[in-house]
Amino acid sequence: MSSKDLHHVEGKPSDNERLKAQSKHLRGTITTDLSDDVTGGFTADNFQLIRFHGMYQQDDRDIRGERAKQKLEPLHNVMLRARLPGGVITPKQWLEIDKFAQEKSIYGSIRLTTRQTFQFHGVLKPSIKPMHQLLNATGIDSIATAGDVNRNVLCTSNPIESQVHKEAWEWATKISEHLLPKTNAYAEIWLNGEKVESTTEDEPILGNNYLPRKFKTTVVIPPQNDVDVHANDLSFVAIAENGKLIGFNVLVGGGLAMTHGDQSTFPRKADDFGFIELKDTLAVAGAVVSTQRDWGNRVNRKNAKTKYTLERVGVDVFKAEVEKRANITFSDSRPYVFTSRGDRFGWIEGIDKKHHLTLFIENGRIKDLPNKPLKKGCAELAKVHQGDFRLTANQNLIVAGVPSDQKQIIEDIAIRHGLLEASTSNQRKDSMACVALPTCPLAMAEAERYLPDAVTTLEGILAKHGLSNDSIIYRINGCPNGCGRSMLAEVGLVGKGPNRYNLHLGGNIEGTRIPRMYKENMLDTDIMTILDELIGKWAKNRNNAEGFGDFVIRTNIVAPVVDSAKDFYVVSANA
């Protein structure tokens, strides 16, 4: 079969293709559903279409059964994910979202996510339109943060090299704007915008049927890989000389989502296409997206992401098409190295003499807890802070741009509200989970609610083996969809059922290796027994400061992955 034949997948398009084609450029009948007070949810196609407007319909699964006994429908509500390129938000904007979360959401919390933005959870139908209007009034929207489009664009949260970071963040913002849907549907439905009667609006990059599947883009500044480039369809690796950004290496085709039991689905590392100059950035971004738009699988959504397109047509063929569409030629990649993925906690001084305080937010969940009023503390910081906030892709919060004379004021507020605790272990800082239960409809097992206790157990195991100051990149997903990025962890848990997970081992600290499945469908307690044994071996036999993931590969506890696109399913002979 020729490469030309591979560009198109034969078969009946998935039903999502029908609903996008019939949606009148993402309008559907959402306005009709909004006025229907018989149900708290959205019907038929609109259930899917609201995703393109940044929302997912959910319900509280903890009370679903009880409501059914009472002959009540599930407690339908929406989760909204904001569009916040590079995670930058002002204190004024923060105070507005804090107020809305407190007054209008069921859970009263703000959730920082691995997509470097915030989410509202538990917003009931009467509050949905006011929510969008409030965000718009503060300069925020949720356009294209979900659905088959390019989603929130990430950027390394690195305020130290202030000029390079400023330029990289500006490019993240430009890329986000360049790849947005052009339809007026968002403004019409949520902001009382003027209705556009024509349904022939042009979508020059995304196309009239939008993309085959979700698309994720990042801008990363080495040596930090805090955005996990290999979890994304498209990454721009910043190359700087003499403190100035000169261009990007372009990585294409990363992604972590998979389906249990379906070996045609798999996590995949991105391929390095080469170096481009800054002036070609938007053209290349558009070319990668439009190539995936035209060549992606619209028949089987499980194989619709960019990573599968590259596997099907070949990396060289895809790259050549991007060069043709962007009218550029990739040059050889410039050298760079990743050394870590974590955030730099505590105070750091930038080259501009401004100070930046990174606060650890467990699971990214900002709410007031007994003796730990995190949400109130963030609001108090916003009332006095003169710089901005930066949300990180690791679900933490940076108070950025603090002048020297304000450092103590900021620090005192953070300590008083439990936002800055010296007792937080390295292990807790290096652990992460997706939301999962009770709100995510895809969740098969706990993640966010399980993580704190799991980390406490893991801390105990490390202490038992004399490793209290060490840590492991430890992540939990409630399902195989990949939101918690477990498939780039040294120890990754992927939910299979209540209290059961697949255990994956062997990622590395730099985030450039996909782990192997070590044990399948294990009870959480049994996983901790396994980790106790393996960490004991690591403590006795590690080389110098060798990371846990490197150790299990070197000692053949899990075999190294030869082809991460197909080989990670194989359980080690030593399992």
N, C-alpha and C positions, 0 to 999 in steps of 0.2 A: 504494500500500500504506500503510495507516495505521500510526502509531507503535505501536499495540497489537499489530499483526501482527508487527512487528519484534522484539518482546520475546522471541519464541520462534523458534528455528531449526529448521526442519523437516528430517527425515532420521534415519537410524539413528544412535543414539549411538555414540561411539567405544568401543573395547574397554576403555579405561581406566575408562569409566563402569560397565561390567559388573563389572570386578574390584573397584572401590570398593564397589559395591552388595553384592557377595558376600563382602566381606572381614570381616564381623562386626565392624564398626567398627575396621578397621585391624589386626585380629589375624591373619587369614589362617591359614596353617599354618606361620608363622615358627618356632614352637617345634619343630615336626617337622624342619624343615630344619636347625636348630641342632644337633640330635642326629645328623644324617646325616654320618658321617665319610668316606663314599665320595667325596664331592665337596667342594671348598672353597667352592663358591658356593651361591646360593639359586636355587630353581627356580620356573618358571612365574610366577604372580602375585606371589609373594613378592619377586622381583627388583624389582618396582615398589613393593610395600608397604613395604619397609624404608626407602624414601625419606621416608615420613611420620614415621619414627622418626629422621630426620636422617642417613641413610647412603645412599651410592651404591656398588653393586658395581662394581669395576674390576679391571683386571689390568695388568701391566707389558707394554706393547705392544712394548718393545724386545726382549723375550725370547719373545714369543708364537710367532714362527716356529720358533725353536729347540726350544721345548717341544713343538710340534706334530710336529716331526721325531722326537722321542723318544717319540711316542705319549702325551704327557702333556696333560692339560687346561691351559688358561691358568692362570697363577698368580693365582687369584681372591683378592681381598681387598676390604676396604671402606674408603672414605673417610668419616669422620664429621665433620660440621660442628656445632659447639656452638651452643646458644642463649645469647646474651650481649647482652641489650638495651643499646644504647648503647655496647657494647664495654668495659664496666667489669669488671675482674677483680682480685682481691686477690693480693698476693705469695704468700700461702699456697696459693691455688688454682694459681698459676703453677707453683710447685715440684712440685705433684702432676702436672700435665699434662706438665711437663718430664721427670719420671721415667718416666711411662708411654710417652711418645714414644721415649725412649732404650731402654727395655727391651722394648717390645711391638710397635713398628711396624717394618716392613721398612726404611724410609728413615731412621728416627731423627730426623726433623725435626718442627718445628711450622710450620704455614703460616698466616700472617695473610691474611685474605681481604678482598675488596671489600665483603663483607657485614658487616664490622666485627666479626668473630669469628675463632676459630681453627679449623683443621682438622687432624685426624690423617689421614695417608695410610699405606696399606699395613698395615692391621690384619687379621690372619688370623682365620679363624672361631673357633678356640678362645679367642681373646682378646677377642671382641666383647662378650660378656656381662660379663666382668670390667671392661671399659672403661666401660660404662654405670654399673656399680655404683660404680666409683671416682669418676666424675664426680658421681654423686648424693651420695656421701659428702662431697664438697667443696662442694655447693650448686649444681652445674651440671647441665644436661640437654641433650638434643639434640632435644627434642620439636618437631616441625613446622618444622625448618630446611630441609626439602626437601619435595617432593610438592605436591599441589594444596591448599595451605593458605597462610595468612599466615606469612611467614618471619621470620627474625630482624629485629627493628625497629632501625633505625639512628638515631643521634642525633649531631648535630654535636659533634666533639671540641674543645670550646672551654672550657678551664678558667680563662680569664682572668676573664670575667664570671661569677664563681663561683655567685652566687645564681640567675641566669637559667639557667645551665647545669644546676645542681642540679634546678631545677624541670622543665626540659625533659627531662632524663634520667629523672626520676621519671615523667613522662607517657609516655615511650617504654616504660618498664617496665610501666606500667598498661595501655597499649595492647596490648603483647605478651601479657600475662596474659589480657586480655579476649578476645582473638581466638584463644586456644589451643583445640585440640580438647579436648572434655570426656571422651572415651573413656578408660577405664582401661587400654587395651591396652599402653601404654608401661610402666607399673608392673608389670603382670602378666608381660610377656615378659622384661623386662630386670632388674627389681628384685625378682623373686619376690613381687610383690604379690598380694593376695587376688584370686582369679578371680571376675569378675562373670558370673554365669550368664546373665543377661538379655542379649539382643542388641538391645534396644530403647532403649539409652541415647540421651538427647536431645542433639542438637547444634544449639542454638537459633540460632547465627550461621552456622556453616559448613554445616549441613545434613547429612543422612544420607549423601549422596553427595559431601560436601565441595565444594570449589570446582571450576569447570571447568578451571582451570589455576593455576599458581603465582601468588602475590600478594605484592607487596613494599611495605613501609611505612617511612616515615622521619619523623623530627622534625628540622628544620633551623633553625639560629639565624643569620640574616643578620648581617653581610655575607658570611659564609663559606658557600659551597655545596659543602662537602667531601663531602657525601653524594650529590651529583648528583641533585637532586630529579626531573629529567626522565627518569631511568632507572627510576622507581618508579610503581606503581599509585596510591599514596596518600601524600601528603606533608603534614605539618603545619608551616607556616612560622611560627616563634615571633615574636610581636609583643610588644615590651616597652615600657613607659613608666616612666621614672625608675628604671631598673634592676630592674623587677619585671615578670614575665610576666603579660600580661592576656588573651591569647587566641591564636588561630591563624588564618592564612589557610589554606584547604584546597585543595590541588592534586590533581587526579584524572586518571588515564589516561596517565601516562608509561610508556615501555618501549622497549627497544633491540633485542630479539631479532628476527630475521628468518630467512628461508630463501633460500639462493642460488637465483636463477632464478624465484622465485615472487613476483610483484609484488602479490599480495594480502597479503603480509606486509611490514612496514616498521617502522622506528623512529618514535616519535611523542613529541612534547612533551606535558606535562600541561596541563590546563585549570584555570584559577583559578576555583573555585566561589564564593569570598567568605570573609568573616570570621565566626568563631564565638567565643563566650565559652568559657572553660576548662571550665565545668560541662557543656558539651555535647560535649566531646571524644570520650568513649567511645561516646555514642549515635551520633555522626556516623561514627565508625570502623565501628561495627557496621552502620550503614545502608548505607554504601558497599560493604562486603563482602557483605552479604546481597542487595543489588541486583545485584551482579555474580554472586553465587551463582545467582540466579533468572533472570537475563537473559543470562548469558554463553553462548557457543557450546559446547555439549557434543557436537556432531557432528564438527566439524573442529578438532582441537587446535591446529593452526597459527594459527587465528583465534579462540582461546579466551580470550585475555587481555583485561583491562579496556579497553585502548586500542581494541580492535576493537569492543567493545560500544558504546563512546561513538560510534565512527564509524558504527555501524549504526543505533542508535536516536536519536542526536543528543544533544549535550551538554546542552541545555536540558531535554530529557525525562528524562535520567538524573539531573540535578541536582534536578529537581522531585520525583522519586521518593525521593531521599535525604532531602529536606526533609520529605516526608510520613512516611517511616519513622522519622526521628529526632525528629519533632515540633518542628522548628525552622525558621527562615527565615534563610538566609545574608544577612548585611549586606554592604555594599560592602567590598571588600578594602582593608586598611590598607596604606599605602605601605611598601615595603622595597626594598632594592637588594642585589644580589650583586656583590662586587668580586673574588673569587678563589675557587679551589677547593683549592689546595694546603694542606698542613699547615704550621704555623709551626715551623720546625726550630730546634734549640738551646734555650736557656733563655728562659723568659718568666715574668714575675711577675704573679700574679693580684691582683685587688683585695683579696683576703683575706691578702695578703703571703706566700702560699705560692708555691713555685717549681715550674715544670713543664718537664721536659726531653723534647723530641720527638726521637726517634732514627729515622734513615732506615734502613729494612730493604728492600733491593732485592728486588722481587717478593714481599715478605712472607715469604720463606723463611728461617726461623731454624734454622740448622744450623752445626756447627763446620767451618770451612774452614781450609786451611793458613794459618797466621799470622793467622787471623781467627776465633777461637772464639766466634761470635755466641751460640750456644745456651748455652754455659757462662757467658758474660758476663751473659745475661739471668737465669740462675739465681743468679749472684752478686749481681746487683742485688736480686733477690727476697729474698735472705737478710738484707739490711740495710735495705731500703726500708720506711718506716713509713706511706706513703700507699697509693695504689693504682696499677694500670696501666690505661691506656686504649688500646684498639686503635682505629685509625682506619680509615675507609672507603677510605683510600689505601694500606692495607697497612703502615702504620708503627706505632710503639709510643711511647706517652707515659708517662714516669715522672712521675706527677702527685702534687701535694701534698707537696713536699719542703720541710722547714724549712730556714732559712738555714744552720744549723750542720751540715747534712748534704749541702749542695750539692757540696762538693769531693770528698767520699767517693764520691758517685754519679758525678760526672764522671770521676774517676780510673778507676773500674771500667769505665765505658763506653769511655774512650779505650784502656785496656789491652786490651780484647777486640775492638777494631775496630768498636764500635757508634757511635762518634762520631769522624768523620774530617773535618778541615777541607778536605781535597782533593775532597770529593764535590761535583760540579758542580750548578748549578741545573738543567741539562738532565736529569741522572740523577734528581734529586728529582722532576721533573715527568713522569717516564715510568712506565708501568705495563703489566703483562701478566697475562693469566689463566694458569692452570696448564698447560693443553694437554697435549702429549706429555711423558712416556710414559704417564701414568695416565688422562687423560680420554678416555673412549670416543668422544666427539664430535669430538675435535680432528682437523682436516684438515692443520694446519701447526703448526710450533713457535711458542711464544709466550714462556713463562717462560725457557726455555733459550736462546732467540735474543736476548732483550732486552738482556742486558749487552753483547754484542758490537755489537749494532745501535746502542746508545746511544754506545758508544765511537766508532763511525763518524760518528754524528751530531755528537758533540762536535768531531770533527776538521773537519767541514764548517762548523760555526759558527765555529770558530777561524779557518779559512781566509778567512772573510768578515768577520772582525773583530767577531764577535758572541759571544765566549766567555762573557760575563757574562749573555747573554740565554738564553731557553729557549722551547721549544714544548711545548704539551700533546700528548704523544706516547704512543700506546697501541696494544697489539697483542692481538688476539683470535685464538685458534687456529681458531675456527669462527664462524659468524654468530650464535651464541647470546647474545652480549653481556656475558659475565661480566667482561671487561676494560674495559668501557664505552668501546670505541673509537668508537662512534657519537655520542660527545659530545666528541671530541678535536679539536684543531686539525689534527693528522695522525693518522689512524686506519687501522690495517692490519687486515684481516679475512681469515683464512686460507681459501685455496681448495684447496691441495694442497701437497705437499712443496716448501718454499722459495718458494711462490707465494701472493700476497695481492691482494685488491682494495685500492686506495689511495683513501682518502676524505680530503678537504680542506675546511676552512672552518668548523669549529667555533670557538667563542670561549673566552676565558679564563674568563668567568663561568659557562660551562656551560649557556647558554640557547639555543644554536643547534646544530642537527644538521648535520654536514658532508655534502658532496655526493661521490658517487663520481667520481673524476677519471680513474683508469685501472683496468682490470679484469684480473685474473689475471696480475699482473706478478711476475717474478722479484725476490727481495729485493735483489739487486745492482742491478738496473735501477731499482728504487724509489729507492735511494740516489743514483743518477745524476740522477734527476728532482729529488729534494729539493735536491741540490747546486745545480742550475740555479735553482730557485725561491727558495732561501734567498739566493742571490747577488742576485736581483732585489729581494728584500725588504730586504737590507742597503743597496742603493743608492737605493731609492725609497720607503722607509717614511715615514710621517708621525710625527714625534716618537717616542713609545714605542709605536707601533702594533704590536699583536700579529700574529703570522704569519697566523692565521686571518682576522682582519679585513682584512689586506693582500690575501690572495688573493681575497676577496670584492670589495673596493673596486676592484681592478685587473682584475676580470672574468676572472681565471684560472679560477675557478669561478663560475658565476652564483649569486646569492643564492637560497635556497630560498623559494619562494612558499608552498607547502603542504608542510610537512615530513612529513605523513602519506602523501603519494603521490608527491612530486616528486623525492626525493633520488636516484632511480635514474638520472636523466638526466645523461649525461656532458657536461661543458661543451664548447662549440664550440671552445674554445682548448686542449682536451686534446691 
